[in-house]
C-alpha cells in the first residue's frame, strides 16, 4: 500500500513525521477504471520550519542513531557525485544513502557559488530529499543548509562526548 507522511506525535522520535501510514491507493482505484490519479504527498520544510521542529536534543539523538546504524551495517552511504562548474568558484556535490532501520533513503545536493557573496547571497545552498525505502515515493524536501549546520554541530558535539577523556577540563578549537 502506498502511504502518506504523518507528523510526529511527540518530539524526539527520529523521522516519525516521515513514516508512511497505510491508506487506500488511488493507483489501484485507477486500475479498476476509476479516474483518480495517485499523487505523492510531500512534506516541504524550509529553514524556519526546521528550526521550529528540530530540538537540539533530537538532532543529537538522530545523528547518534544514524552513526550507530552505519556502524551496525543498518545504513549505507553511496558514492559521492561531484561537479566543478568553475574551479574553486562554483561546484556541486550530491551525497546519498539508505537508512534501512528507518525505512528511508535520500540525498543532499549542495552547491557552492562564491560569486553569490558579491550579490549579498549565501555562497552555499543545499536541498535534502527523502524517499520511502518501501515504495520509492518522495516523503520530504528539506532546506539543506540549516540541516547541514545542525548535523555538523551535532557530529562535533558527539565527537567531543565520546572521544574526550573523562577528566578533560580544557577544549582546544582549531579552525574558523
Backbone as JSON, one array per atom type, in Angstrom:
{
  "sequence": "XXXXXXXXXXXXXXXXXXXXXXXXXXXXXXXXXXXXXXXXXXXXXXXXXXXXXXXXXXXXXXXXXXXXXXXXXXXXXXXXXXXXXXXXXXXXXXXXXXXXXXXXXXXXXXXXXXXXXXXXXXXXXXXXXXXXXXXXXXXXXXXXXXXXXXXXXXXXXXXXXXXXXXXXXXXXXXXX",
  "N": [[0.82, -1.19, 0.0], [0.44, 2.23, -0.7], [1.51, 5.18, 1.01], [1.2, 8.05, 3.18], [3.02, 10.83, 4.47], [3.2, 11.17, 8.02], [2.77, 13.38, 10.76], [4.94, 13.71, 13.54], [3.91, 12.57, 16.73], [5.06, 13.26, 19.1], [7.91, 15.13, 20.24], [11.3, 14.14, 19.54], [11.17, 11.65, 18.35], [12.81, 10.14, 16.0], [12.58, 10.82, 12.6], [9.84, 10.31, 12.59], [7.79, 11.9, 11.53], [8.0, 11.35, 8.91], [7.39, 8.77, 8.36], [5.5, 6.31, 6.63], [1.96, 5.92, 6.44], [-0.54, 3.45, 6.15], [-2.93, 3.57, 3.51], [-5.72, 3.64, 1.29], [-4.84, 3.01, -1.97], [-4.8, 5.24, -4.64], [-3.91, 4.54, -7.14], [-4.57, 1.87, -7.44], [-7.32, 2.16, -7.53], [-7.5, 3.55, -9.93], [-6.64, 1.56, -11.66], [-8.85, -0.07, -11.53], [-10.57, 1.24, -13.13], [-11.49, 3.65, -12.22], [-11.18, 7.21, -12.22], [-9.14, 8.45, -10.71], [-5.97, 9.8, -9.78], [-2.91, 8.68, -8.47], [-1.19, 10.58, -6.29], [1.79, 11.68, -4.84], [2.18, 12.72, -1.47], [4.02, 15.24, -0.27], [6.09, 16.42, 2.23], [7.25, 19.64, 2.79], [9.83, 21.46, 4.1], [11.18, 24.44, 5.13], [14.05, 26.42, 6.18], [13.22, 27.94, 8.43], [11.02, 26.46, 9.39], [12.29, 24.03, 9.99], [13.97, 24.81, 12.09], [12.07, 25.28, 13.99], [10.86, 22.77, 14.46], [12.9, 20.95, 14.98], [14.57, 20.05, 17.75], [17.5, 20.63, 19.74], [18.34, 18.41, 21.33], [16.99, 16.36, 19.99], [18.2, 16.44, 17.47], [20.86, 15.76, 18.15], [20.37, 13.14, 19.13], [19.35, 11.96, 16.81], [21.51, 12.13, 14.97], [23.39, 10.61, 16.35], [22.03, 8.17, 16.32], [22.02, 7.65, 13.56], [24.8, 7.37, 13.04], [25.31, 5.13, 14.62], [23.66, 3.23, 13.36], [24.98, 3.08, 10.9], [27.47, 2.03, 11.72], [26.6, -0.46, 12.57], [25.92, -1.66, 10.24], [23.39, -1.16, 9.29], [22.83, 0.94, 7.76], [23.78, 2.7, 4.83], [26.1, 4.52, 2.8], [26.25, 6.07, -0.36], [28.35, 6.37, -3.31], [29.95, 9.55, -3.65], [28.85, 12.23, -5.68], [30.28, 14.64, -7.7], [30.66, 17.83, -9.18], [32.54, 20.25, -10.85], [31.81, 23.38, -11.68], [33.12, 25.76, -12.13], [36.39, 25.95, -11.45], [37.26, 26.12, -8.05], [35.4, 28.12, -7.64], [32.73, 27.6, -8.25], [30.71, 24.9, -7.59], [29.15, 21.64, -7.21], [27.86, 19.04, -5.14], [26.61, 15.74, -4.57], [25.39, 13.89, -2.01], [24.43, 10.75, -0.83], [22.33, 8.16, 0.57], [21.16, 5.22, 2.37], [19.0, 4.54, 4.94], [18.21, 1.96, 6.38], [17.11, 1.09, 8.82], [15.26, 3.02, 9.42], [13.67, 3.01, 7.25], [14.06, 4.71, 5.05], [15.53, 6.42, 2.24], [17.8, 8.75, 0.78], [18.97, 11.96, -0.44], [21.39, 14.61, -0.49], [21.86, 17.58, -2.01], [24.36, 19.83, -2.54], [25.37, 23.07, -3.28], [27.99, 25.3, -4.18], [28.64, 28.56, -4.78], [30.74, 30.96, -5.18], [30.6, 33.62, -6.12], [28.13, 34.49, -5.3], [28.37, 35.83, -2.92], [29.09, 38.47, -3.5], [26.67, 39.42, -4.35], [25.24, 39.57, -2.09], [24.18, 37.19, -1.25], [24.04, 33.88, 0.18], [26.87, 31.79, -0.24], [26.7, 29.06, -0.17], [24.35, 26.56, -0.8], [21.76, 24.21, -0.15], [19.84, 21.2, -0.53], [17.68, 18.73, 0.67], [16.35, 15.59, -0.04], [14.04, 13.15, 0.83], [13.03, 9.74, 0.67], [10.68, 7.01, 0.63], [11.84, 3.85, 1.53], [10.42, 1.62, 1.09], [8.5, 2.05, -0.89], [9.57, 3.84, -2.68], [8.56, 6.32, -2.99], [8.51, 9.9, -2.84], [9.02, 11.57, 0.25], [9.74, 13.87, 1.69], [11.0, 17.19, 1.26], [13.64, 19.1, 2.19], [15.1, 22.11, 3.41], [18.46, 22.32, 3.03], [20.78, 23.66, 3.97], [20.48, 24.76, 6.6], [19.91, 22.38, 7.91], [22.28, 20.97, 7.46], [24.08, 22.52, 8.95], [23.1, 22.05, 11.53], [23.5, 19.27, 11.74], [26.28, 19.1, 11.46], [27.17, 20.48, 13.74], [26.08, 18.79, 15.7], [27.49, 16.42, 15.17], [30.1, 17.22, 15.85], [29.74, 17.72, 18.59], [29.07, 15.15, 19.49], [31.44, 13.84, 18.86], [33.2, 15.11, 20.66], [32.0, 14.31, 23.04], [32.29, 11.48, 23.07], [34.97, 10.99, 22.47], [36.64, 12.45, 24.08], [38.74, 12.48, 27.01], [37.56, 11.34, 30.18], [38.25, 12.97, 32.33], [38.81, 15.42, 31.24], [39.35, 18.94, 31.09], [39.79, 21.11, 29.54], [39.17, 22.52, 26.36], [40.32, 22.63, 23.11], [39.88, 24.49, 20.27], [40.41, 24.42, 16.9], [40.67, 26.18, 13.91], [38.33, 27.88, 11.72]],
  "CA": [[0.0, 0.0, 0.0], [1.14, 3.5, -0.66], [1.18, 5.88, 2.24], [1.48, 9.47, 3.2], [3.76, 11.17, 5.68], [2.45, 11.54, 9.21], [3.54, 14.25, 11.63], [5.28, 13.06, 14.81], [3.01, 12.9, 17.83], [5.83, 13.86, 20.18], [9.28, 15.42, 19.84], [12.31, 13.16, 19.9], [11.03, 10.42, 17.6], [13.54, 10.41, 14.77], [11.92, 10.57, 11.32], [8.46, 9.86, 12.75], [6.9, 12.64, 10.67], [8.2, 10.91, 7.54], [6.96, 7.38, 8.19], [4.27, 6.18, 5.86], [0.81, 5.29, 7.05], [-1.32, 2.8, 5.11], [-4.19, 4.14, 3.05], [-6.14, 3.05, 0.03], [-4.06, 3.59, -3.06], [-5.57, 5.72, -5.78], [-3.46, 3.83, -8.33], [-5.41, 0.67, -7.53], [-8.63, 2.62, -7.98], [-7.34, 3.88, -11.34], [-6.58, 0.28, -12.37], [-10.22, -0.6, -11.58], [-11.35, 2.06, -14.05], [-11.81, 4.95, -11.65], [-10.33, 8.24, -12.82], [-8.3, 9.16, -9.75], [-4.55, 9.61, -10.01], [-2.17, 8.58, -7.22], [-0.2, 11.65, -6.16], [2.56, 11.63, -3.6], [2.08, 13.86, -0.58], [5.4, 15.52, 0.1], [6.26, 17.46, 3.24], [8.31, 20.58, 2.43], [10.19, 22.25, 5.27], [12.26, 25.41, 4.94], [14.94, 26.61, 7.32], [12.46, 28.41, 9.59], [10.24, 25.34, 9.93], [13.22, 23.06, 10.58], [14.44, 25.33, 13.38], [10.96, 25.17, 14.93], [10.5, 21.38, 14.79], [14.07, 20.17, 15.4], [15.18, 20.47, 19.01], [18.9, 20.25, 19.81], [18.44, 17.04, 21.83], [16.52, 15.46, 18.94], [19.24, 16.4, 16.43], [21.95, 14.95, 18.71], [19.93, 11.74, 19.16], [19.22, 11.48, 15.43], [22.85, 11.95, 14.4], [23.97, 9.45, 17.04], [21.32, 7.0, 15.8], [22.5, 7.4, 12.2], [26.17, 6.84, 13.14], [25.21, 3.78, 15.16], [23.12, 2.39, 12.29], [26.07, 2.88, 9.92], [28.46, 1.13, 12.34], [26.0, -1.78, 12.68], [25.59, -2.16, 8.91], [21.97, -0.94, 9.01], [22.76, 2.13, 6.91], [24.9, 2.75, 3.89], [26.25, 5.73, 2.01], [26.57, 5.78, -1.76], [29.47, 7.2, -3.78], [29.74, 10.99, -3.81], [28.84, 12.79, -7.04], [30.84, 15.99, -7.62], [30.92, 18.51, -10.45], [33.16, 21.57, -10.74], [31.35, 24.26, -12.75], [34.21, 26.7, -12.3], [37.32, 25.54, -10.39], [37.37, 26.9, -6.82], [34.45, 29.22, -7.61], [31.35, 27.1, -8.34], [30.65, 23.44, -7.7], [28.04, 20.99, -6.52], [28.05, 17.62, -4.85], [25.43, 15.01, -4.13], [25.66, 12.83, -1.05], [23.19, 9.98, -0.72], [22.44, 6.95, 1.35], [19.98, 4.44, 2.73], [18.9, 4.27, 6.37], [17.26, 0.86, 6.42], [16.44, 0.99, 10.12], [14.17, 3.99, 9.43], [12.87, 2.83, 6.05], [14.18, 5.85, 4.15], [16.78, 6.71, 1.54], [17.72, 10.14, 0.38], [20.15, 12.63, -0.97], [21.58, 16.03, -0.21], [22.59, 18.29, -3.07], [24.96, 21.06, -2.02], [26.06, 23.87, -4.31], [28.82, 26.4, -3.69], [28.86, 29.57, -5.81], [31.44, 32.02, -4.46], [30.16, 34.95, -6.58], [26.9, 34.89, -4.61], [28.73, 36.74, -1.82], [29.04, 39.83, -4.04], [25.26, 39.78, -4.52], [24.6, 39.54, -0.79], [23.55, 35.89, -1.04], [24.9, 32.85, 0.74], [27.56, 31.05, -1.29], [26.38, 27.65, -0.04], [22.92, 26.22, -0.78], [21.59, 22.77, -0.1], [18.49, 20.66, -0.57], [17.63, 17.32, 1.06], [15.14, 14.88, -0.47], [13.9, 11.85, 1.47], [12.1, 8.86, -0.02], [10.35, 5.75, 1.29], [12.6, 2.7, 1.04], [9.46, 0.58, 0.77], [7.72, 2.34, -2.1], [10.29, 4.75, -3.56], [7.82, 7.58, -3.09], [9.11, 11.02, -2.1], [8.37, 11.87, 1.53], [10.0, 15.22, 2.17], [12.06, 18.04, 0.71], [14.05, 19.93, 3.3], [16.17, 23.08, 3.17], [19.62, 21.58, 3.49], [21.85, 24.44, 4.6], [20.22, 24.78, 8.04], [20.02, 20.99, 8.37], [23.71, 20.64, 7.46], [24.68, 23.2, 10.1], [22.69, 21.34, 12.74], [24.15, 17.96, 11.75], [27.71, 19.3, 11.69], [27.32, 20.8, 15.15], [25.78, 17.58, 16.48], [28.6, 15.49, 14.98], [31.22, 17.72, 16.65], [29.4, 17.51, 20.0], [29.18, 13.71, 19.76], [32.86, 13.53, 18.85], [33.75, 15.55, 21.94], [31.41, 13.49, 24.11], [32.78, 10.1, 23.09], [36.41, 10.87, 22.26], [37.39, 13.16, 25.12], [38.97, 11.78, 28.28], [36.54, 11.66, 31.18], [38.71, 14.01, 33.24], [39.2, 16.61, 30.46], [38.84, 20.21, 31.61], [40.09, 22.15, 28.58], [38.84, 22.2, 24.97], [41.03, 23.45, 22.13], [39.19, 24.54, 18.99], [41.32, 24.88, 15.86], [39.97, 26.44, 12.66], [37.4, 29.02, 11.76]],
  "C": [[0.86, 1.24, 0.0], [0.73, 4.21, 0.6], [1.41, 7.36, 2.1], [2.2, 9.8, 4.48], [2.82, 11.54, 6.82], [3.33, 12.39, 10.1], [3.76, 13.54, 12.97], [4.33, 13.52, 15.9], [3.75, 13.56, 18.98], [7.24, 14.13, 19.68], [10.2, 14.27, 20.25], [12.2, 11.85, 19.16], [11.62, 10.67, 16.21], [12.75, 9.97, 13.55], [10.45, 10.18, 11.42], [7.51, 10.62, 11.81], [7.05, 12.24, 9.2], [7.72, 9.48, 7.31], [5.63, 7.34, 7.44], [3.18, 5.5, 6.67], [-0.02, 4.66, 5.94], [-2.57, 3.59, 4.77], [-4.53, 3.47, 1.73], [-5.46, 3.77, -1.12], [-4.96, 4.0, -4.22], [-5.15, 5.03, -7.06], [-4.3, 2.58, -8.54], [-6.8, 1.03, -8.02], [-8.59, 2.94, -9.47], [-7.32, 2.6, -12.18], [-7.96, -0.35, -12.48], [-11.11, 0.24, -12.48], [-11.79, 3.39, -13.49], [-10.81, 5.97, -12.17], [-9.57, 9.07, -11.81], [-6.84, 8.85, -10.06], [-3.84, 9.61, -8.66], [-1.08, 9.64, -7.19], [0.5, 11.52, -4.82], [2.3, 12.89, -2.79], [3.47, 14.08, -0.01], [5.43, 16.66, 1.12], [7.44, 18.33, 2.8], [8.57, 21.46, 3.64], [11.37, 23.15, 4.94], [13.07, 25.54, 6.21], [14.17, 27.03, 8.57], [11.66, 27.28, 10.23], [11.13, 24.3, 10.6], [13.68, 23.52, 11.96], [13.33, 25.25, 14.42], [10.71, 23.73, 15.37], [11.68, 20.54, 15.27], [14.69, 20.77, 16.66], [16.6, 19.93, 19.05], [19.07, 18.8, 20.29], [18.01, 16.02, 20.78], [17.56, 15.33, 17.82], [20.41, 15.55, 16.91], [21.58, 13.46, 18.69], [19.83, 11.16, 17.75], [20.56, 11.23, 14.77], [23.53, 10.75, 15.05], [23.34, 8.16, 16.51], [21.81, 6.65, 14.4], [23.91, 6.83, 12.2], [26.16, 5.4, 13.64], [24.68, 2.81, 14.1], [24.17, 2.09, 11.23], [27.09, 1.89, 10.46], [27.93, -0.3, 12.42], [25.62, -2.38, 11.33], [24.12, -2.0, 8.54], [21.74, 0.3, 8.15], [23.95, 2.1, 5.98], [24.91, 4.1, 3.18], [26.68, 5.32, 0.61], [27.71, 6.69, -2.21], [29.05, 8.66, -4.01], [29.75, 11.35, -5.29], [29.32, 14.23, -6.9], [30.99, 16.55, -9.03], [31.45, 19.91, -10.17], [32.69, 22.41, -11.92], [32.45, 25.24, -13.13], [35.19, 26.43, -11.16], [37.46, 26.57, -9.27], [36.39, 28.06, -6.73], [33.0, 28.75, -7.64], [31.37, 25.58, -8.52], [29.38, 22.92, -7.04], [28.43, 19.55, -6.22], [26.74, 17.04, -4.36], [25.9, 13.88, -3.23], [24.35, 12.08, -0.85], [23.42, 8.73, 0.1], [21.1, 6.34, 1.66], [20.03, 4.15, 4.22], [17.81, 3.22, 6.54], [16.48, 0.76, 7.71], [15.26, 1.96, 10.23], [13.29, 3.89, 8.18], [12.92, 3.99, 5.08], [15.51, 5.79, 3.4], [16.67, 8.15, 1.07], [19.02, 10.67, -0.14], [20.18, 14.07, -0.5], [22.4, 16.59, -1.36], [23.06, 19.6, -2.49], [25.64, 21.79, -3.17], [26.84, 24.99, -3.62], [29.09, 27.32, -4.88], [29.43, 30.82, -5.12], [30.96, 33.42, -4.86], [28.87, 35.41, -5.92], [27.18, 35.89, -3.49], [28.64, 38.19, -2.28], [27.61, 40.33, -4.22], [24.51, 39.79, -3.2], [23.87, 38.24, -0.5], [24.55, 34.91, -0.46], [25.59, 32.08, -0.39], [27.21, 29.56, -1.3], [24.87, 27.46, 0.03], [22.81, 24.71, -0.77], [20.11, 22.4, -0.05], [18.57, 19.18, -0.2], [16.31, 16.75, 0.57], [15.15, 13.5, 0.17], [12.8, 11.05, 0.79], [11.82, 7.63, 0.84], [11.18, 4.64, 0.68], [11.67, 1.56, 0.65], [8.74, 0.79, -0.55], [8.48, 3.2, -3.11], [9.64, 6.1, -3.69], [8.54, 8.69, -2.31], [8.3, 11.31, -0.84], [8.55, 13.32, 1.93], [11.1, 15.88, 1.34], [12.37, 19.04, 1.81], [15.13, 20.91, 2.88], [17.41, 22.49, 3.81], [20.7, 22.37, 4.17], [21.68, 24.47, 6.12], [20.4, 23.38, 8.62], [21.48, 20.57, 8.46], [24.41, 21.28, 8.66], [24.35, 22.48, 11.4], [23.41, 19.99, 12.85], [25.64, 18.1, 12.04], [27.98, 19.61, 13.16], [27.09, 19.59, 16.04], [26.92, 16.57, 16.36], [29.81, 15.92, 15.81], [30.96, 17.48, 18.14], [29.52, 16.03, 20.37], [30.63, 13.27, 19.77], [33.51, 13.91, 20.17], [33.26, 14.68, 23.08], [32.08, 12.13, 24.21], [34.3, 9.96, 22.95], [37.25, 11.57, 23.32], [37.62, 12.26, 26.33], [37.92, 12.23, 29.28], [36.96, 12.81, 32.09], [39.16, 15.28, 32.5], [38.56, 17.86, 31.06], [39.02, 21.35, 30.61], [39.75, 21.64, 27.18], [39.59, 23.16, 24.07], [40.28, 23.36, 20.82], [40.15, 25.14, 17.98], [40.5, 25.07, 14.57], [39.0, 27.58, 12.82], [36.0, 28.56, 11.48]]
}
